[in-house]
């Protein structure tokens, strides 16, 4: 069948072969998604079902994780700013940290660790039950039917989730600034509006979309290539999560550096 990897022949060669197959699968999946959307062949019902499913499993953990992260940032910023007499600039630091980095990373970790593992488990179970092989025998395009809706759903959820996470993180920092540090709300909002830019939020959405795309492709690839029964599915899920985390941090570094080069910092000119 199409979703089978070559027999193992050594760790280095296996790594190179799997990396090549993953890259090819990614290009094929993105191409199938674009073609399905342009030709109106994307399964709307499957996309909606996957959107609801991914949103249901990711939203709660993401928001619950962002609240302590936001409070931790607020505490760290408040302590440091208080020592140097710049407590009124906590809004600027929140704009840099929450909007610029933390929101997209928390969204990525949830998409890779929660949604990605669920997608990989679902497709891996279908694979070992030979449902995927049956679809291929019937002439159904598995990537267009199973992978494309999940990629589209992950992108939609990541955009909404990143926005919610940003609001929750900034809100947690604002409440700490207001009710714990007893500092004026105007100082926080003034520095936040001065140093927080729309381009930072747009870049966070771009990052969230890229991370969701990477995590979903890796999860789908590992799930569709699972073998060895239930234990093989569990191994595929573990590998998918680890690979997705690694790719997220690599691409986050690349995108952050590109953004810093293309968009000057506030006050640079």
C-alpha positions in Angstrom: 0.0 0.0 0.0 1.0 3.7 -0.4 1.5 4.4 3.4 4.3 2.0 4.1 7.9 2.9 4.9 10.9 0.8 3.7 12.2 -1.9 6.0 14.7 -0.6 8.6 18.4 -0.6 7.5 20.2 1.4 10.1 19.5 4.4 12.3 21.1 7.0 10.0 19.6 5.7 6.9 16.2 5.3 8.5 16.3 8.9 9.7 17.1 10.2 6.2 14.4 8.0 4.6 11.8 9.1 7.1 12.7 12.7 6.8 12.4 12.5 3.0 9.1 10.7 3.2 7.8 13.3 5.7 8.8 16.2 3.5 7.1 14.5 0.5 4.0 13.8 2.5 3.9 17.5 3.7 4.1 18.8 0.1 1.5 16.3 -1.0 -0.8 17.2 1.8 -0.6 20.9 1.3 -1.1 20.4 -2.4 -4.2 18.2 -1.8 -5.6 20.8 0.6 -5.2 23.6 -1.9 -6.6 21.6 -4.8 -9.6 20.4 -2.6 -10.4 24.0 -1.6 -10.1 25.4 -5.1 -12.2 22.6 -6.7 -14.7 22.6 -3.8 -13.9 19.0 -3.0 -13.0 19.6 0.6 -15.3 17.6 2.9 -17.1 20.3 4.8 -18.8 17.9 7.3 -15.4 16.3 8.1 -13.7 19.6 8.5 -16.4 20.9 10.8 -16.3 17.7 12.9 -12.5 17.9 13.2 -12.7 21.6 14.0 -15.1 20.9 16.9 -13.0 18.0 18.0 -9.7 19.8 18.0 -11.2 22.9 19.6 -12.8 20.8 22.3 -9.6 19.0 23.3 -7.3 22.0 23.0 -9.2 25.0 24.3 -9.5 24.1 28.0 -5.9 23.0 28.5 -4.6 26.0 26.6 -6.4 28.5 28.6 -5.7 26.8 31.9 -2.0 26.7 30.9 -1.9 30.3 29.9 -3.3 31.7 33.2 -0.3 30.5 35.3 2.1 31.5 32.5 0.6 34.9 32.4 0.7 35.2 36.2 4.3 34.0 36.3 5.3 36.6 33.7 3.4 39.3 35.6 5.2 38.3 38.9 8.6 38.2 37.3 8.1 41.5 35.4 6.6 43.2 38.4 9.4 42.2 40.7 12.1 43.3 38.3 10.3 46.5 37.3 9.8 47.3 41.0 13.5 46.9 41.8 14.5 49.4 39.1 11.6 51.8 39.6 9.9 51.1 36.3 6.7 49.4 37.5 4.7 51.4 35.1 6.4 49.7 32.1 5.0 46.3 32.9 2.5 46.7 30.0 5.4 47.1 27.5 7.0 43.9 28.7 3.7 42.0 28.6 3.2 43.2 25.0 6.6 41.9 24.1 6.4 38.5 25.9 2.7 37.5 25.8 1.8 38.8 22.4 5.1 38.3 20.7 6.1 34.9 21.9 4.2 33.1 24.7 0.7 33.1 23.0 1.9 31.4 19.9 4.1 28.9 21.8 1.4 27.8 24.2 -0.9 27.4 21.2 1.7 25.3 19.4 2.4 23.1 22.4 -1.3 22.4 22.8 -1.7 21.7 19.1 1.2 19.3 19.1 0.8 17.7 22.4 -3.0 17.4 22.7 -4.6 17.8 19.2 -1.6 16.1 17.4 -1.6 13.1 19.7 -5.4 12.7 19.2 -5.1 13.0 15.4 -2.2 10.5 15.3 -4.1 8.0 17.5 -7.2 8.3 15.3 -5.4 7.7 12.0 -3.1 5.1 13.6 -6.1 3.1 14.8 -7.7 3.3 11.3 -4.4 2.1 9.8 -4.0 -1.0 12.0 -7.7 -1.8 11.5 -6.9 -1.7 7.7 -9.5 1.0 7.1 -7.0 3.1 5.3 -6.0 0.2 3.1 -9.7 -0.4 2.3 -10.1 3.3 1.3 -7.1 3.0 -1.1 -8.6 -0.2 -2.6 -11.8 1.6 -3.3 -9.9 4.4 -5.1 -10.5 7.1 -2.4 -7.8 9.7 -2.1 -6.8 9.2 1.5 -4.9 12.4 1.9 -7.7 14.5 0.4 -10.3 12.6 2.4 -8.6 12.3 5.8 -5.6 14.6 6.0 -6.8 17.8 4.2 -9.8 18.3 6.5 -7.7 17.8 9.6 -5.1 20.4 8.4 -7.8 22.9 7.6 -9.5 22.3 11.0 -6.2 22.7 12.8 -5.4 26.0 11.1 -8.9 27.4 12.0 -8.6 26.3 15.6 -5.1 27.6 15.9 -6.1 31.1 14.8 -9.0 31.3 17.2 -7.0 29.7 20.0 -4.1 32.0 19.7 -6.4 35.0 19.9 -8.1 33.6 23.1 -4.8 32.8 24.6 -3.5 36.3 24.0 -6.5 37.8 25.7 -6.3 35.5 28.7 -2.5 36.1 29.1 -2.8 39.8 28.9 -5.8 39.8 31.1 -4.0 37.8 33.8 -1.0 40.2 33.7 -3.4 43.2 33.9 -5.3 41.9 36.9 -2.0 41.1 38.7 -0.8 44.6 37.9 -4.0 46.2 39.1 -5.0 44.2 42.2 -1.7 42.7 43.5 0.8 45.4 42.7 -1.8 48.1 43.2 -0.5 50.1 40.3 -2.6 52.4 38.2 -4.4 50.8 35.3 -3.6 53.8 33.0 0.2 53.2 33.3 -0.2 49.5 32.2 -2.6 50.4 29.3 -0.4 53.3 28.1 2.8 51.4 27.8 1.0 48.3 26.5 -0.6 50.4 23.7 2.7 52.2 23.0 4.8 49.1 22.7 2.2 46.6 21.6 1.8 46.6 17.8 -0.7 45.0 15.5 2.2 43.5 13.6 3.2 41.5 16.7 -0.3 40.0 17.0 -0.4 39.3 13.2 3.0 37.5 13.5 1.7 35.5 16.5 -1.2 34.4 14.3 1.2 33.5 11.5 3.3 31.4 13.9 0.3 29.7 15.3 -0.8 28.8 11.8 2.6 27.5 10.8 2.9 25.5 14.1 -0.6 23.9 13.6 0.3 23.0 10.0 3.6 21.3 11.1 2.0 19.5 14.1 -0.9 18.2 12.0 1.2 17.0 9.1 3.6 15.2 11.5 0.7 13.6 13.4 -1.0 12.5 10.2 2.2 11.1 8.7 3.0 9.1 11.9 -0.6 7.9 12.2 -0.9 6.7 8.6 2.4 4.9 8.8 1.8 3.2 12.1 2.5 -0.5 12.3 2.8 -3.2 14.9 -0.6 -3.1 16.4 -1.7 -1.0 19.4 1.8 -0.7 20.7 2.9 0.6 17.3 0.2 3.3 17.5 1.4 4.4 20.9 5.0 4.6 19.6 3.8 6.7 16.6 2.0 9.1 19.0 5.1 9.5 21.1 7.3 10.1 18.1 4.8 12.6 16.6 4.7 14.7 19.7 8.5 14.8 20.1 9.1 15.6 16.4 6.4 18.3 16.5 7.9 19.9 19.6 11.3 20.0 18.0 10.0 21.5 14.7 8.0 24.1 16.6 11.0 25.5 18.5 13.2 25.4 15.4 10.6 27.3 13.2 9.8 29.7 16.1 13.5 30.7 16.2 13.6 31.1 12.4 10.3 33.1 12.2 11.3 35.3 15.2 14.6 36.2 13.6 13.0 37.0 10.3 10.4 39.2 12.0 13.1 41.1 13.9 14.9 41.8 10.6 11.8 42.8 8.6 10.0 44.8 11.3 12.1 47.3 13.3 11.7 47.4 17.0 9.7 50.2 18.7 11.9 53.3 19.1 14.5 52.0 16.6 14.1 55.0 14.4 
